[in-house]
Amino acid sequence: MPSGKKLKATIRRRKADLYVNCYNVTRENIYGKDSLMKSSKTTRRLFETGYGYFTNGGSAYVIKRPDTPRPWVNILANPNYGMVISQAGGGFSWVDHSTLSVLTRWEMDIVRDNWGKWVYLRDNETGELWSASPQPTMTRLDSYECEHGIGYTAIRLKANGIDSEWTLTVPPAEDGRSRAESMFELWRVKLHNRTDRVRKLSVCSHFMWCLGAAPDSKREFHKLFIETAWDTEQGVLTAKKNLWEVPEPRYGHWNTTWPYIAYHSSWVAGQDNTGRTSACGDHGMFTGRHGDWKSPAWLDGSEPANGGFGRYSDAVGAISKQVELAPGQSVDVMFVLGAAETQNEIDLVLSRLRREGSMDETLSRVEQNWESLLGAVKVDTPDDAFNVLNNTWLMYQALSSRLWGRTGYWQQSGAFGFRDQLQDSQVWLPGDTDNCLAQIRLHARHQFADGTVYHWWHPLSEVGHPTKMTDDLLWLPFVLTNYINETDDTDALDLKEPFIDDTEAVSLWEHGRRSINRVLLRMSKRGLPLIGEGDWNDGMSGCGRLMKGESVWLGHFLYMVLKGWIEFASQYGYDEQADIWEKAAEDLYAAVNEAGWDGDWYLRATMDDGTPVGSNVCKEGRIYLNAQTWAVIAGTAKVARGEQVMDAVETHLHRKYGPLLFTPAYSKPDQRVGYLTRYAPGMRENGGLYTHAGVWAIQAACKLGRNKTAWEMFTRIAPPCRGMDPDLYAVEPYVTPGNVNGPDTGKYFGQGGWSWYTGSAAWLRRICMEWILGVRPERDGLVIFPCLPPHWDSAKISRPFRGDMFNIEIRQDKTDGQSRMEVDGSEHVFGEPIPSSGKRAARKVIVYIGQ
Ligand code: GLC
């Protein structure tokens, strides 16, 4: 074993070998006419760095080298099934739930990133072994690229005279098709022999079955319940699990079966497959005692024996296909991994997939499905980052990671956060408004009759977590207001849903009313809402455990919710309730501006003993962002005070990499504030840029017409812009990260983390549309009040609104200082709502912004 200097040199050499040529990947069209490569060849590269670039008009990101500073992943998902895959090939798959029903084992390790589902390639004459992704063999590659696109990932390698393109996709869940038809992933391994000799290759998949909850800390116990089988004739491997950790009240604790059959199969497109397949079902047999996945024992010889299935093994799935390639010849080796409730369904799905062209057909369904989801709103502005994020990635992220997968590489969750996924569901506005309503109804069913809610709950198990967090319940009326502003569908208020603890269904109006009234019961003597175990900020978990500490931010938020619901109450003839709320709103306004005011900005909170948080007198945590931005957003600050607090935000919080959640960071744990003080100073909620909150500052800046500041904030947050400094920023340039380290982290200032799984994606999109472009729905119609960056000449947006399709062009008009607008060729008072035509018409709006 090399040691010391020698070891270091060996490591350096291996790294250098591995990445040789990775810088100069050419886009030769080596893979034939149906290659995904073709489509990306023609388009302009955007935001190119040494690691990669956007292509296809920004709807795909091509990674040029495998050693990205962190795993740069894609999440391929539909509501029933999903997978995460990194540029190295790491990742895992799930069915229905990304923690409770995980198909393949994975260990969270963003440095090694060495757990995944692999495809090995073996030359059966020379014994050379490598893989279709950099992991697990980490072999020297002649070239590498990974294209993460919308609904697919393709990893393209050249090694040992063979070009490979491994494309993975997950089909959409479509109406008219069975669930089973959406519960799988399809892989195509396209191989091309670019040598002048016949090549005899094995193409072998490998992964470990999990079939239940992950991470599986009791692995040796759970593996005892797995049963695998290999159907030699059909070439199908199946796996079941006789015990599922999810409690099933009917049968008792740990006494139920995982309700799916997992399956895995492989075939060579267009070839007779008989006799050219081997399969392995056992970890020991595949990997070898003390072996590893770089050179597994099972792949030592060219034609390994079938084995390792049944009840007594440590279950893995591996299928090896033998192929022969003449010089210049190509072949497609297909694999499917999935789950279904019955064997019949599996047979049906497989018979469809084995037909010629199933990959292309699946990819084109994936493309069409995403086009229809993403295509509802389109923007066209002079800024590529703005376009790329708003036309594609923010919504893709919000749907695949947040609403469907509920997972990322930094957090495997699967649960619904009461406030989280409600906020995320706003991404369905304005395109698929019914889906937003469905999310609202789902959350209403997770409310208790007294108005309180689960902080989060797991679908499937329905296990939830009641807390003393005091804001969760208010997101229900908040999102319902936004849904109604978009749709004018006030009938939604009459839709009935039960409570967790009361099966009698009541209207959504009643659900919302109970939320608000519950919060109004939890007010301090000074008229501020209590913070309990936290409000939006989970980490302020210590401030109000005795239910005495107050939240100023929640005061702003409650005020905004009340304003919307006072309108509903009056409209519905609930005058008495409207009067009560009117009075409550007035009192709250006064309390926030008196008890909540610190002199130069708003306090964030008070602790149970009255100590202020976010005050000039605090050494750490002196000024908090949300308490200022939401005063502007909610309208609790009069204009002059709004300007004053946003000045304070600009002075103290608006830093090089976006607006900090607060400053200075806490240097040591303070139980009285909560667990956010337990993070290292400057990280995440402890004084970092918490992207979810950071984007609200853009909205507040726009509301005050501070277009320069709003734009600066946008560019400091926007991943494509930050991604131009990839070694510092570290995370993916195409999706928002949960946080970026603040200045108190020293040399780590500016480094991103917690990518994908963040509420900032849906919010940033909404704020870009509604506040930068300024096209926002109100009860009376569509308001257009842009806050464009000063250097833009014009911008376009098309979006549906209550049946009409609006095509809006915004022009900076240098002729005079007057802003004006034309709607369908006629003058319209600038800033006044445009009602829907009621005729499903195409509307044309031109807005001239006076300079
Ligand atoms: C996490 C939580 C979210 C919370 C935020 C701030 O993202 O999921 O609910 O609002 O942190 O603490």
Residues whose N, C-alpha, C, O or C-beta is under 5 A from the ligand:
A	BS01	GLC	G417 D420 W536 N537 D538 G539
